[in-house]
Amino acid sequence: MKYNIKITKTQNSHLSDVDFDNIPFGRVFSDHMFVAEYRKGKWEDLRIEPFGRFTIHPAAMALHYGQAIFEGMKASKSFEGKPLFFRPEMHARRFNNSARRMCMPEVPEELFLQALDQLVAIDSDWIPPQEGSALYIRPYMFANDEFIGVKPSENYRFIIFTGPVGPYYPKPVSLIAEQEYVRCAVEGGTGEAKVAGNYAASLLPARKANEKGYDQVMWLDANEFRYVQEVGTMNIFFVIDGTVVTPSLNGGILPGITRDSILKIFREKGYKVEERNISIDELMDAFDAGKLQEAFGTGTAAVVAHVSKIAIGDKVMELQPVEKRKLGEMAKKEIDGLRAGKVKDTHGWIVPVKHLELAKA
Ligand SMILES: Cc1ncc(COP(=O)(O)O)c(C=O)c1O
C-alpha cells in the first residue's frame, strides 16, 4: 500500500552551517521531520515538514505514565555516494514489538519504511560522505491523550527525525557488574522493548558506576544477580577459549540488530558461537585460567566497542590489549564494510534509499 505523505519543505535550510568534519553527537538535526497522528484507531495527517518544536498539552499522557518508545538506526553513503539503510525492516519490527509491549498502536511496517525512505531521501544531503560517519535516525512514538488517569492513551504521535553523526572511534570501555540495582529490563518486564523508561531506570546506577571510575554498567539478571545481560546501550559478547559467547535473548535483553548481524557473520565464517547464559563465576574462572580473550559491546552507535576491564565485586579483570583481539575487530570491519558498500551484501541487509528525486523537487 502506498501512503500519501504531505511534504512541506523548509525555506530555510541550515545544511550549510554544518561542519561535517566536526559534528557533536546528538546535537545537530536535519532540515525535516516526519510526523503522523493516531486518532480514532488510525494513523492520519501523515506529513513531512520543517524540523522544529511542537507544543504538547501539560497532561499529555506520555509525560506522566511513560508510554514512549523509540528506535535508533543509521543511513550511510556507500563509497560511490549512494545513500543506504542497514536492515530498516528489522527496526520497524522491533518498533512494533515495543509498541505491543507498551499497549500502543503499531505503525504498519510499510508506513514506517515509506516515511523513512521519503524523509531520508529529502534530507539525503545531510548524510555525511566521510567513511564511518552516518545519518542517525530516531523514530519514536508517545502517548498524546490530554488526560490524567492510568490507562492506555487513545491518541499517539509518531515522529522520525534525523541528524548527522561523525565517525565513532570508541575508546575501550570499562564495565562494572551491577549487584544492587536492576532496570525494568527483567524477564517479563520491558527489557526486550525499546522503551523510554528502561533508560530512565538505568541512569542512577550508571552515575554511580561513573563515580567509581567505570564507563558503563554491566547488567546482571534481576533474580540472582548472577547472569550477564547487556551493557548500557549495547549487547555484550565474550570470546572464551576461542568460542564467541553472548547472552541468549531471554526477554530481559534488547534484541540488538547489530548483535543479530554479528552472530550471523561469525557463524558464516565458521567460528564456534554460543547464545546461552553466562554467569559472572564463569567469567571470573575463564579470566583466571587465561581464557577470557575478548569482551566487546555491540550496537548501532559504535558497531563494536571493546571492553578494557570488568569489575565484579572486588575483582577487577584487565583484558588483553585491543591490538591482540581479532574477532571484535573483524566483526566491526565487516559491518562497516557493508555500510560503505565495500563488502558484498549476501543477506539483503543493505537497502538503498529510493525516492532521491524528492531531494530536488
Ligand atoms: C539496551 C540496549 N541494548 C542493546 C542495544 C543494541 O541494539 P542495536 O544493535 O539494534 O543498536 C541498544 C541500542 O539500541 C540498547 O539500547
PDBQT file of the ligand as one rigid body, heavy atoms in Angstrom, charges set to zero:
ROOT
HETATM    1  C1  LIG A 401      19.648  -1.529  25.852  1.00  0.00    +0.000 C 
HETATM    2  C2  LIG A 401      20.250  -1.736  24.506  1.00  0.00    +0.000 A 
HETATM    3  N1  LIG A 401      20.821  -2.931  24.219  1.00  0.00    +0.000 NA
HETATM    4  C3  LIG A 401      21.362  -3.182  23.012  1.00  0.00    +0.000 A 
HETATM    5  C4  LIG A 401      21.348  -2.223  22.002  1.00  0.00    +0.000 A 
HETATM    6  C5  LIG A 401      21.933  -2.531  20.656  1.00  0.00    +0.000 C 
HETATM    7  O1  LIG A 401      20.930  -2.649  19.685  1.00  0.00    +0.000 OA
HETATM    8  P1  LIG A 401      21.217  -2.343  18.152  1.00  0.00    +0.000 P 
HETATM    9  O2  LIG A 401      22.343  -3.231  17.741  1.00  0.00    +0.000 OA
HETATM   10  O3  LIG A 401      19.961  -2.703  17.454  1.00  0.00    +0.000 OA
HETATM   11  O4  LIG A 401      21.564  -0.905  18.047  1.00  0.00    +0.000 OA
HETATM   12  C6  LIG A 401      20.781  -0.967  22.268  1.00  0.00    +0.000 A 
HETATM   13  C7  LIG A 401      20.735   0.067  21.211  1.00  0.00    +0.000 C 
HETATM   14  O5  LIG A 401      19.695   0.282  20.613  1.00  0.00    +0.000 OA
HETATM   15  C8  LIG A 401      20.205  -0.721  23.535  1.00  0.00    +0.000 A 
HETATM   16  O6  LIG A 401      19.645   0.479  23.816  1.00  0.00    +0.000 OA
ENDROOT
TORSDOF 0
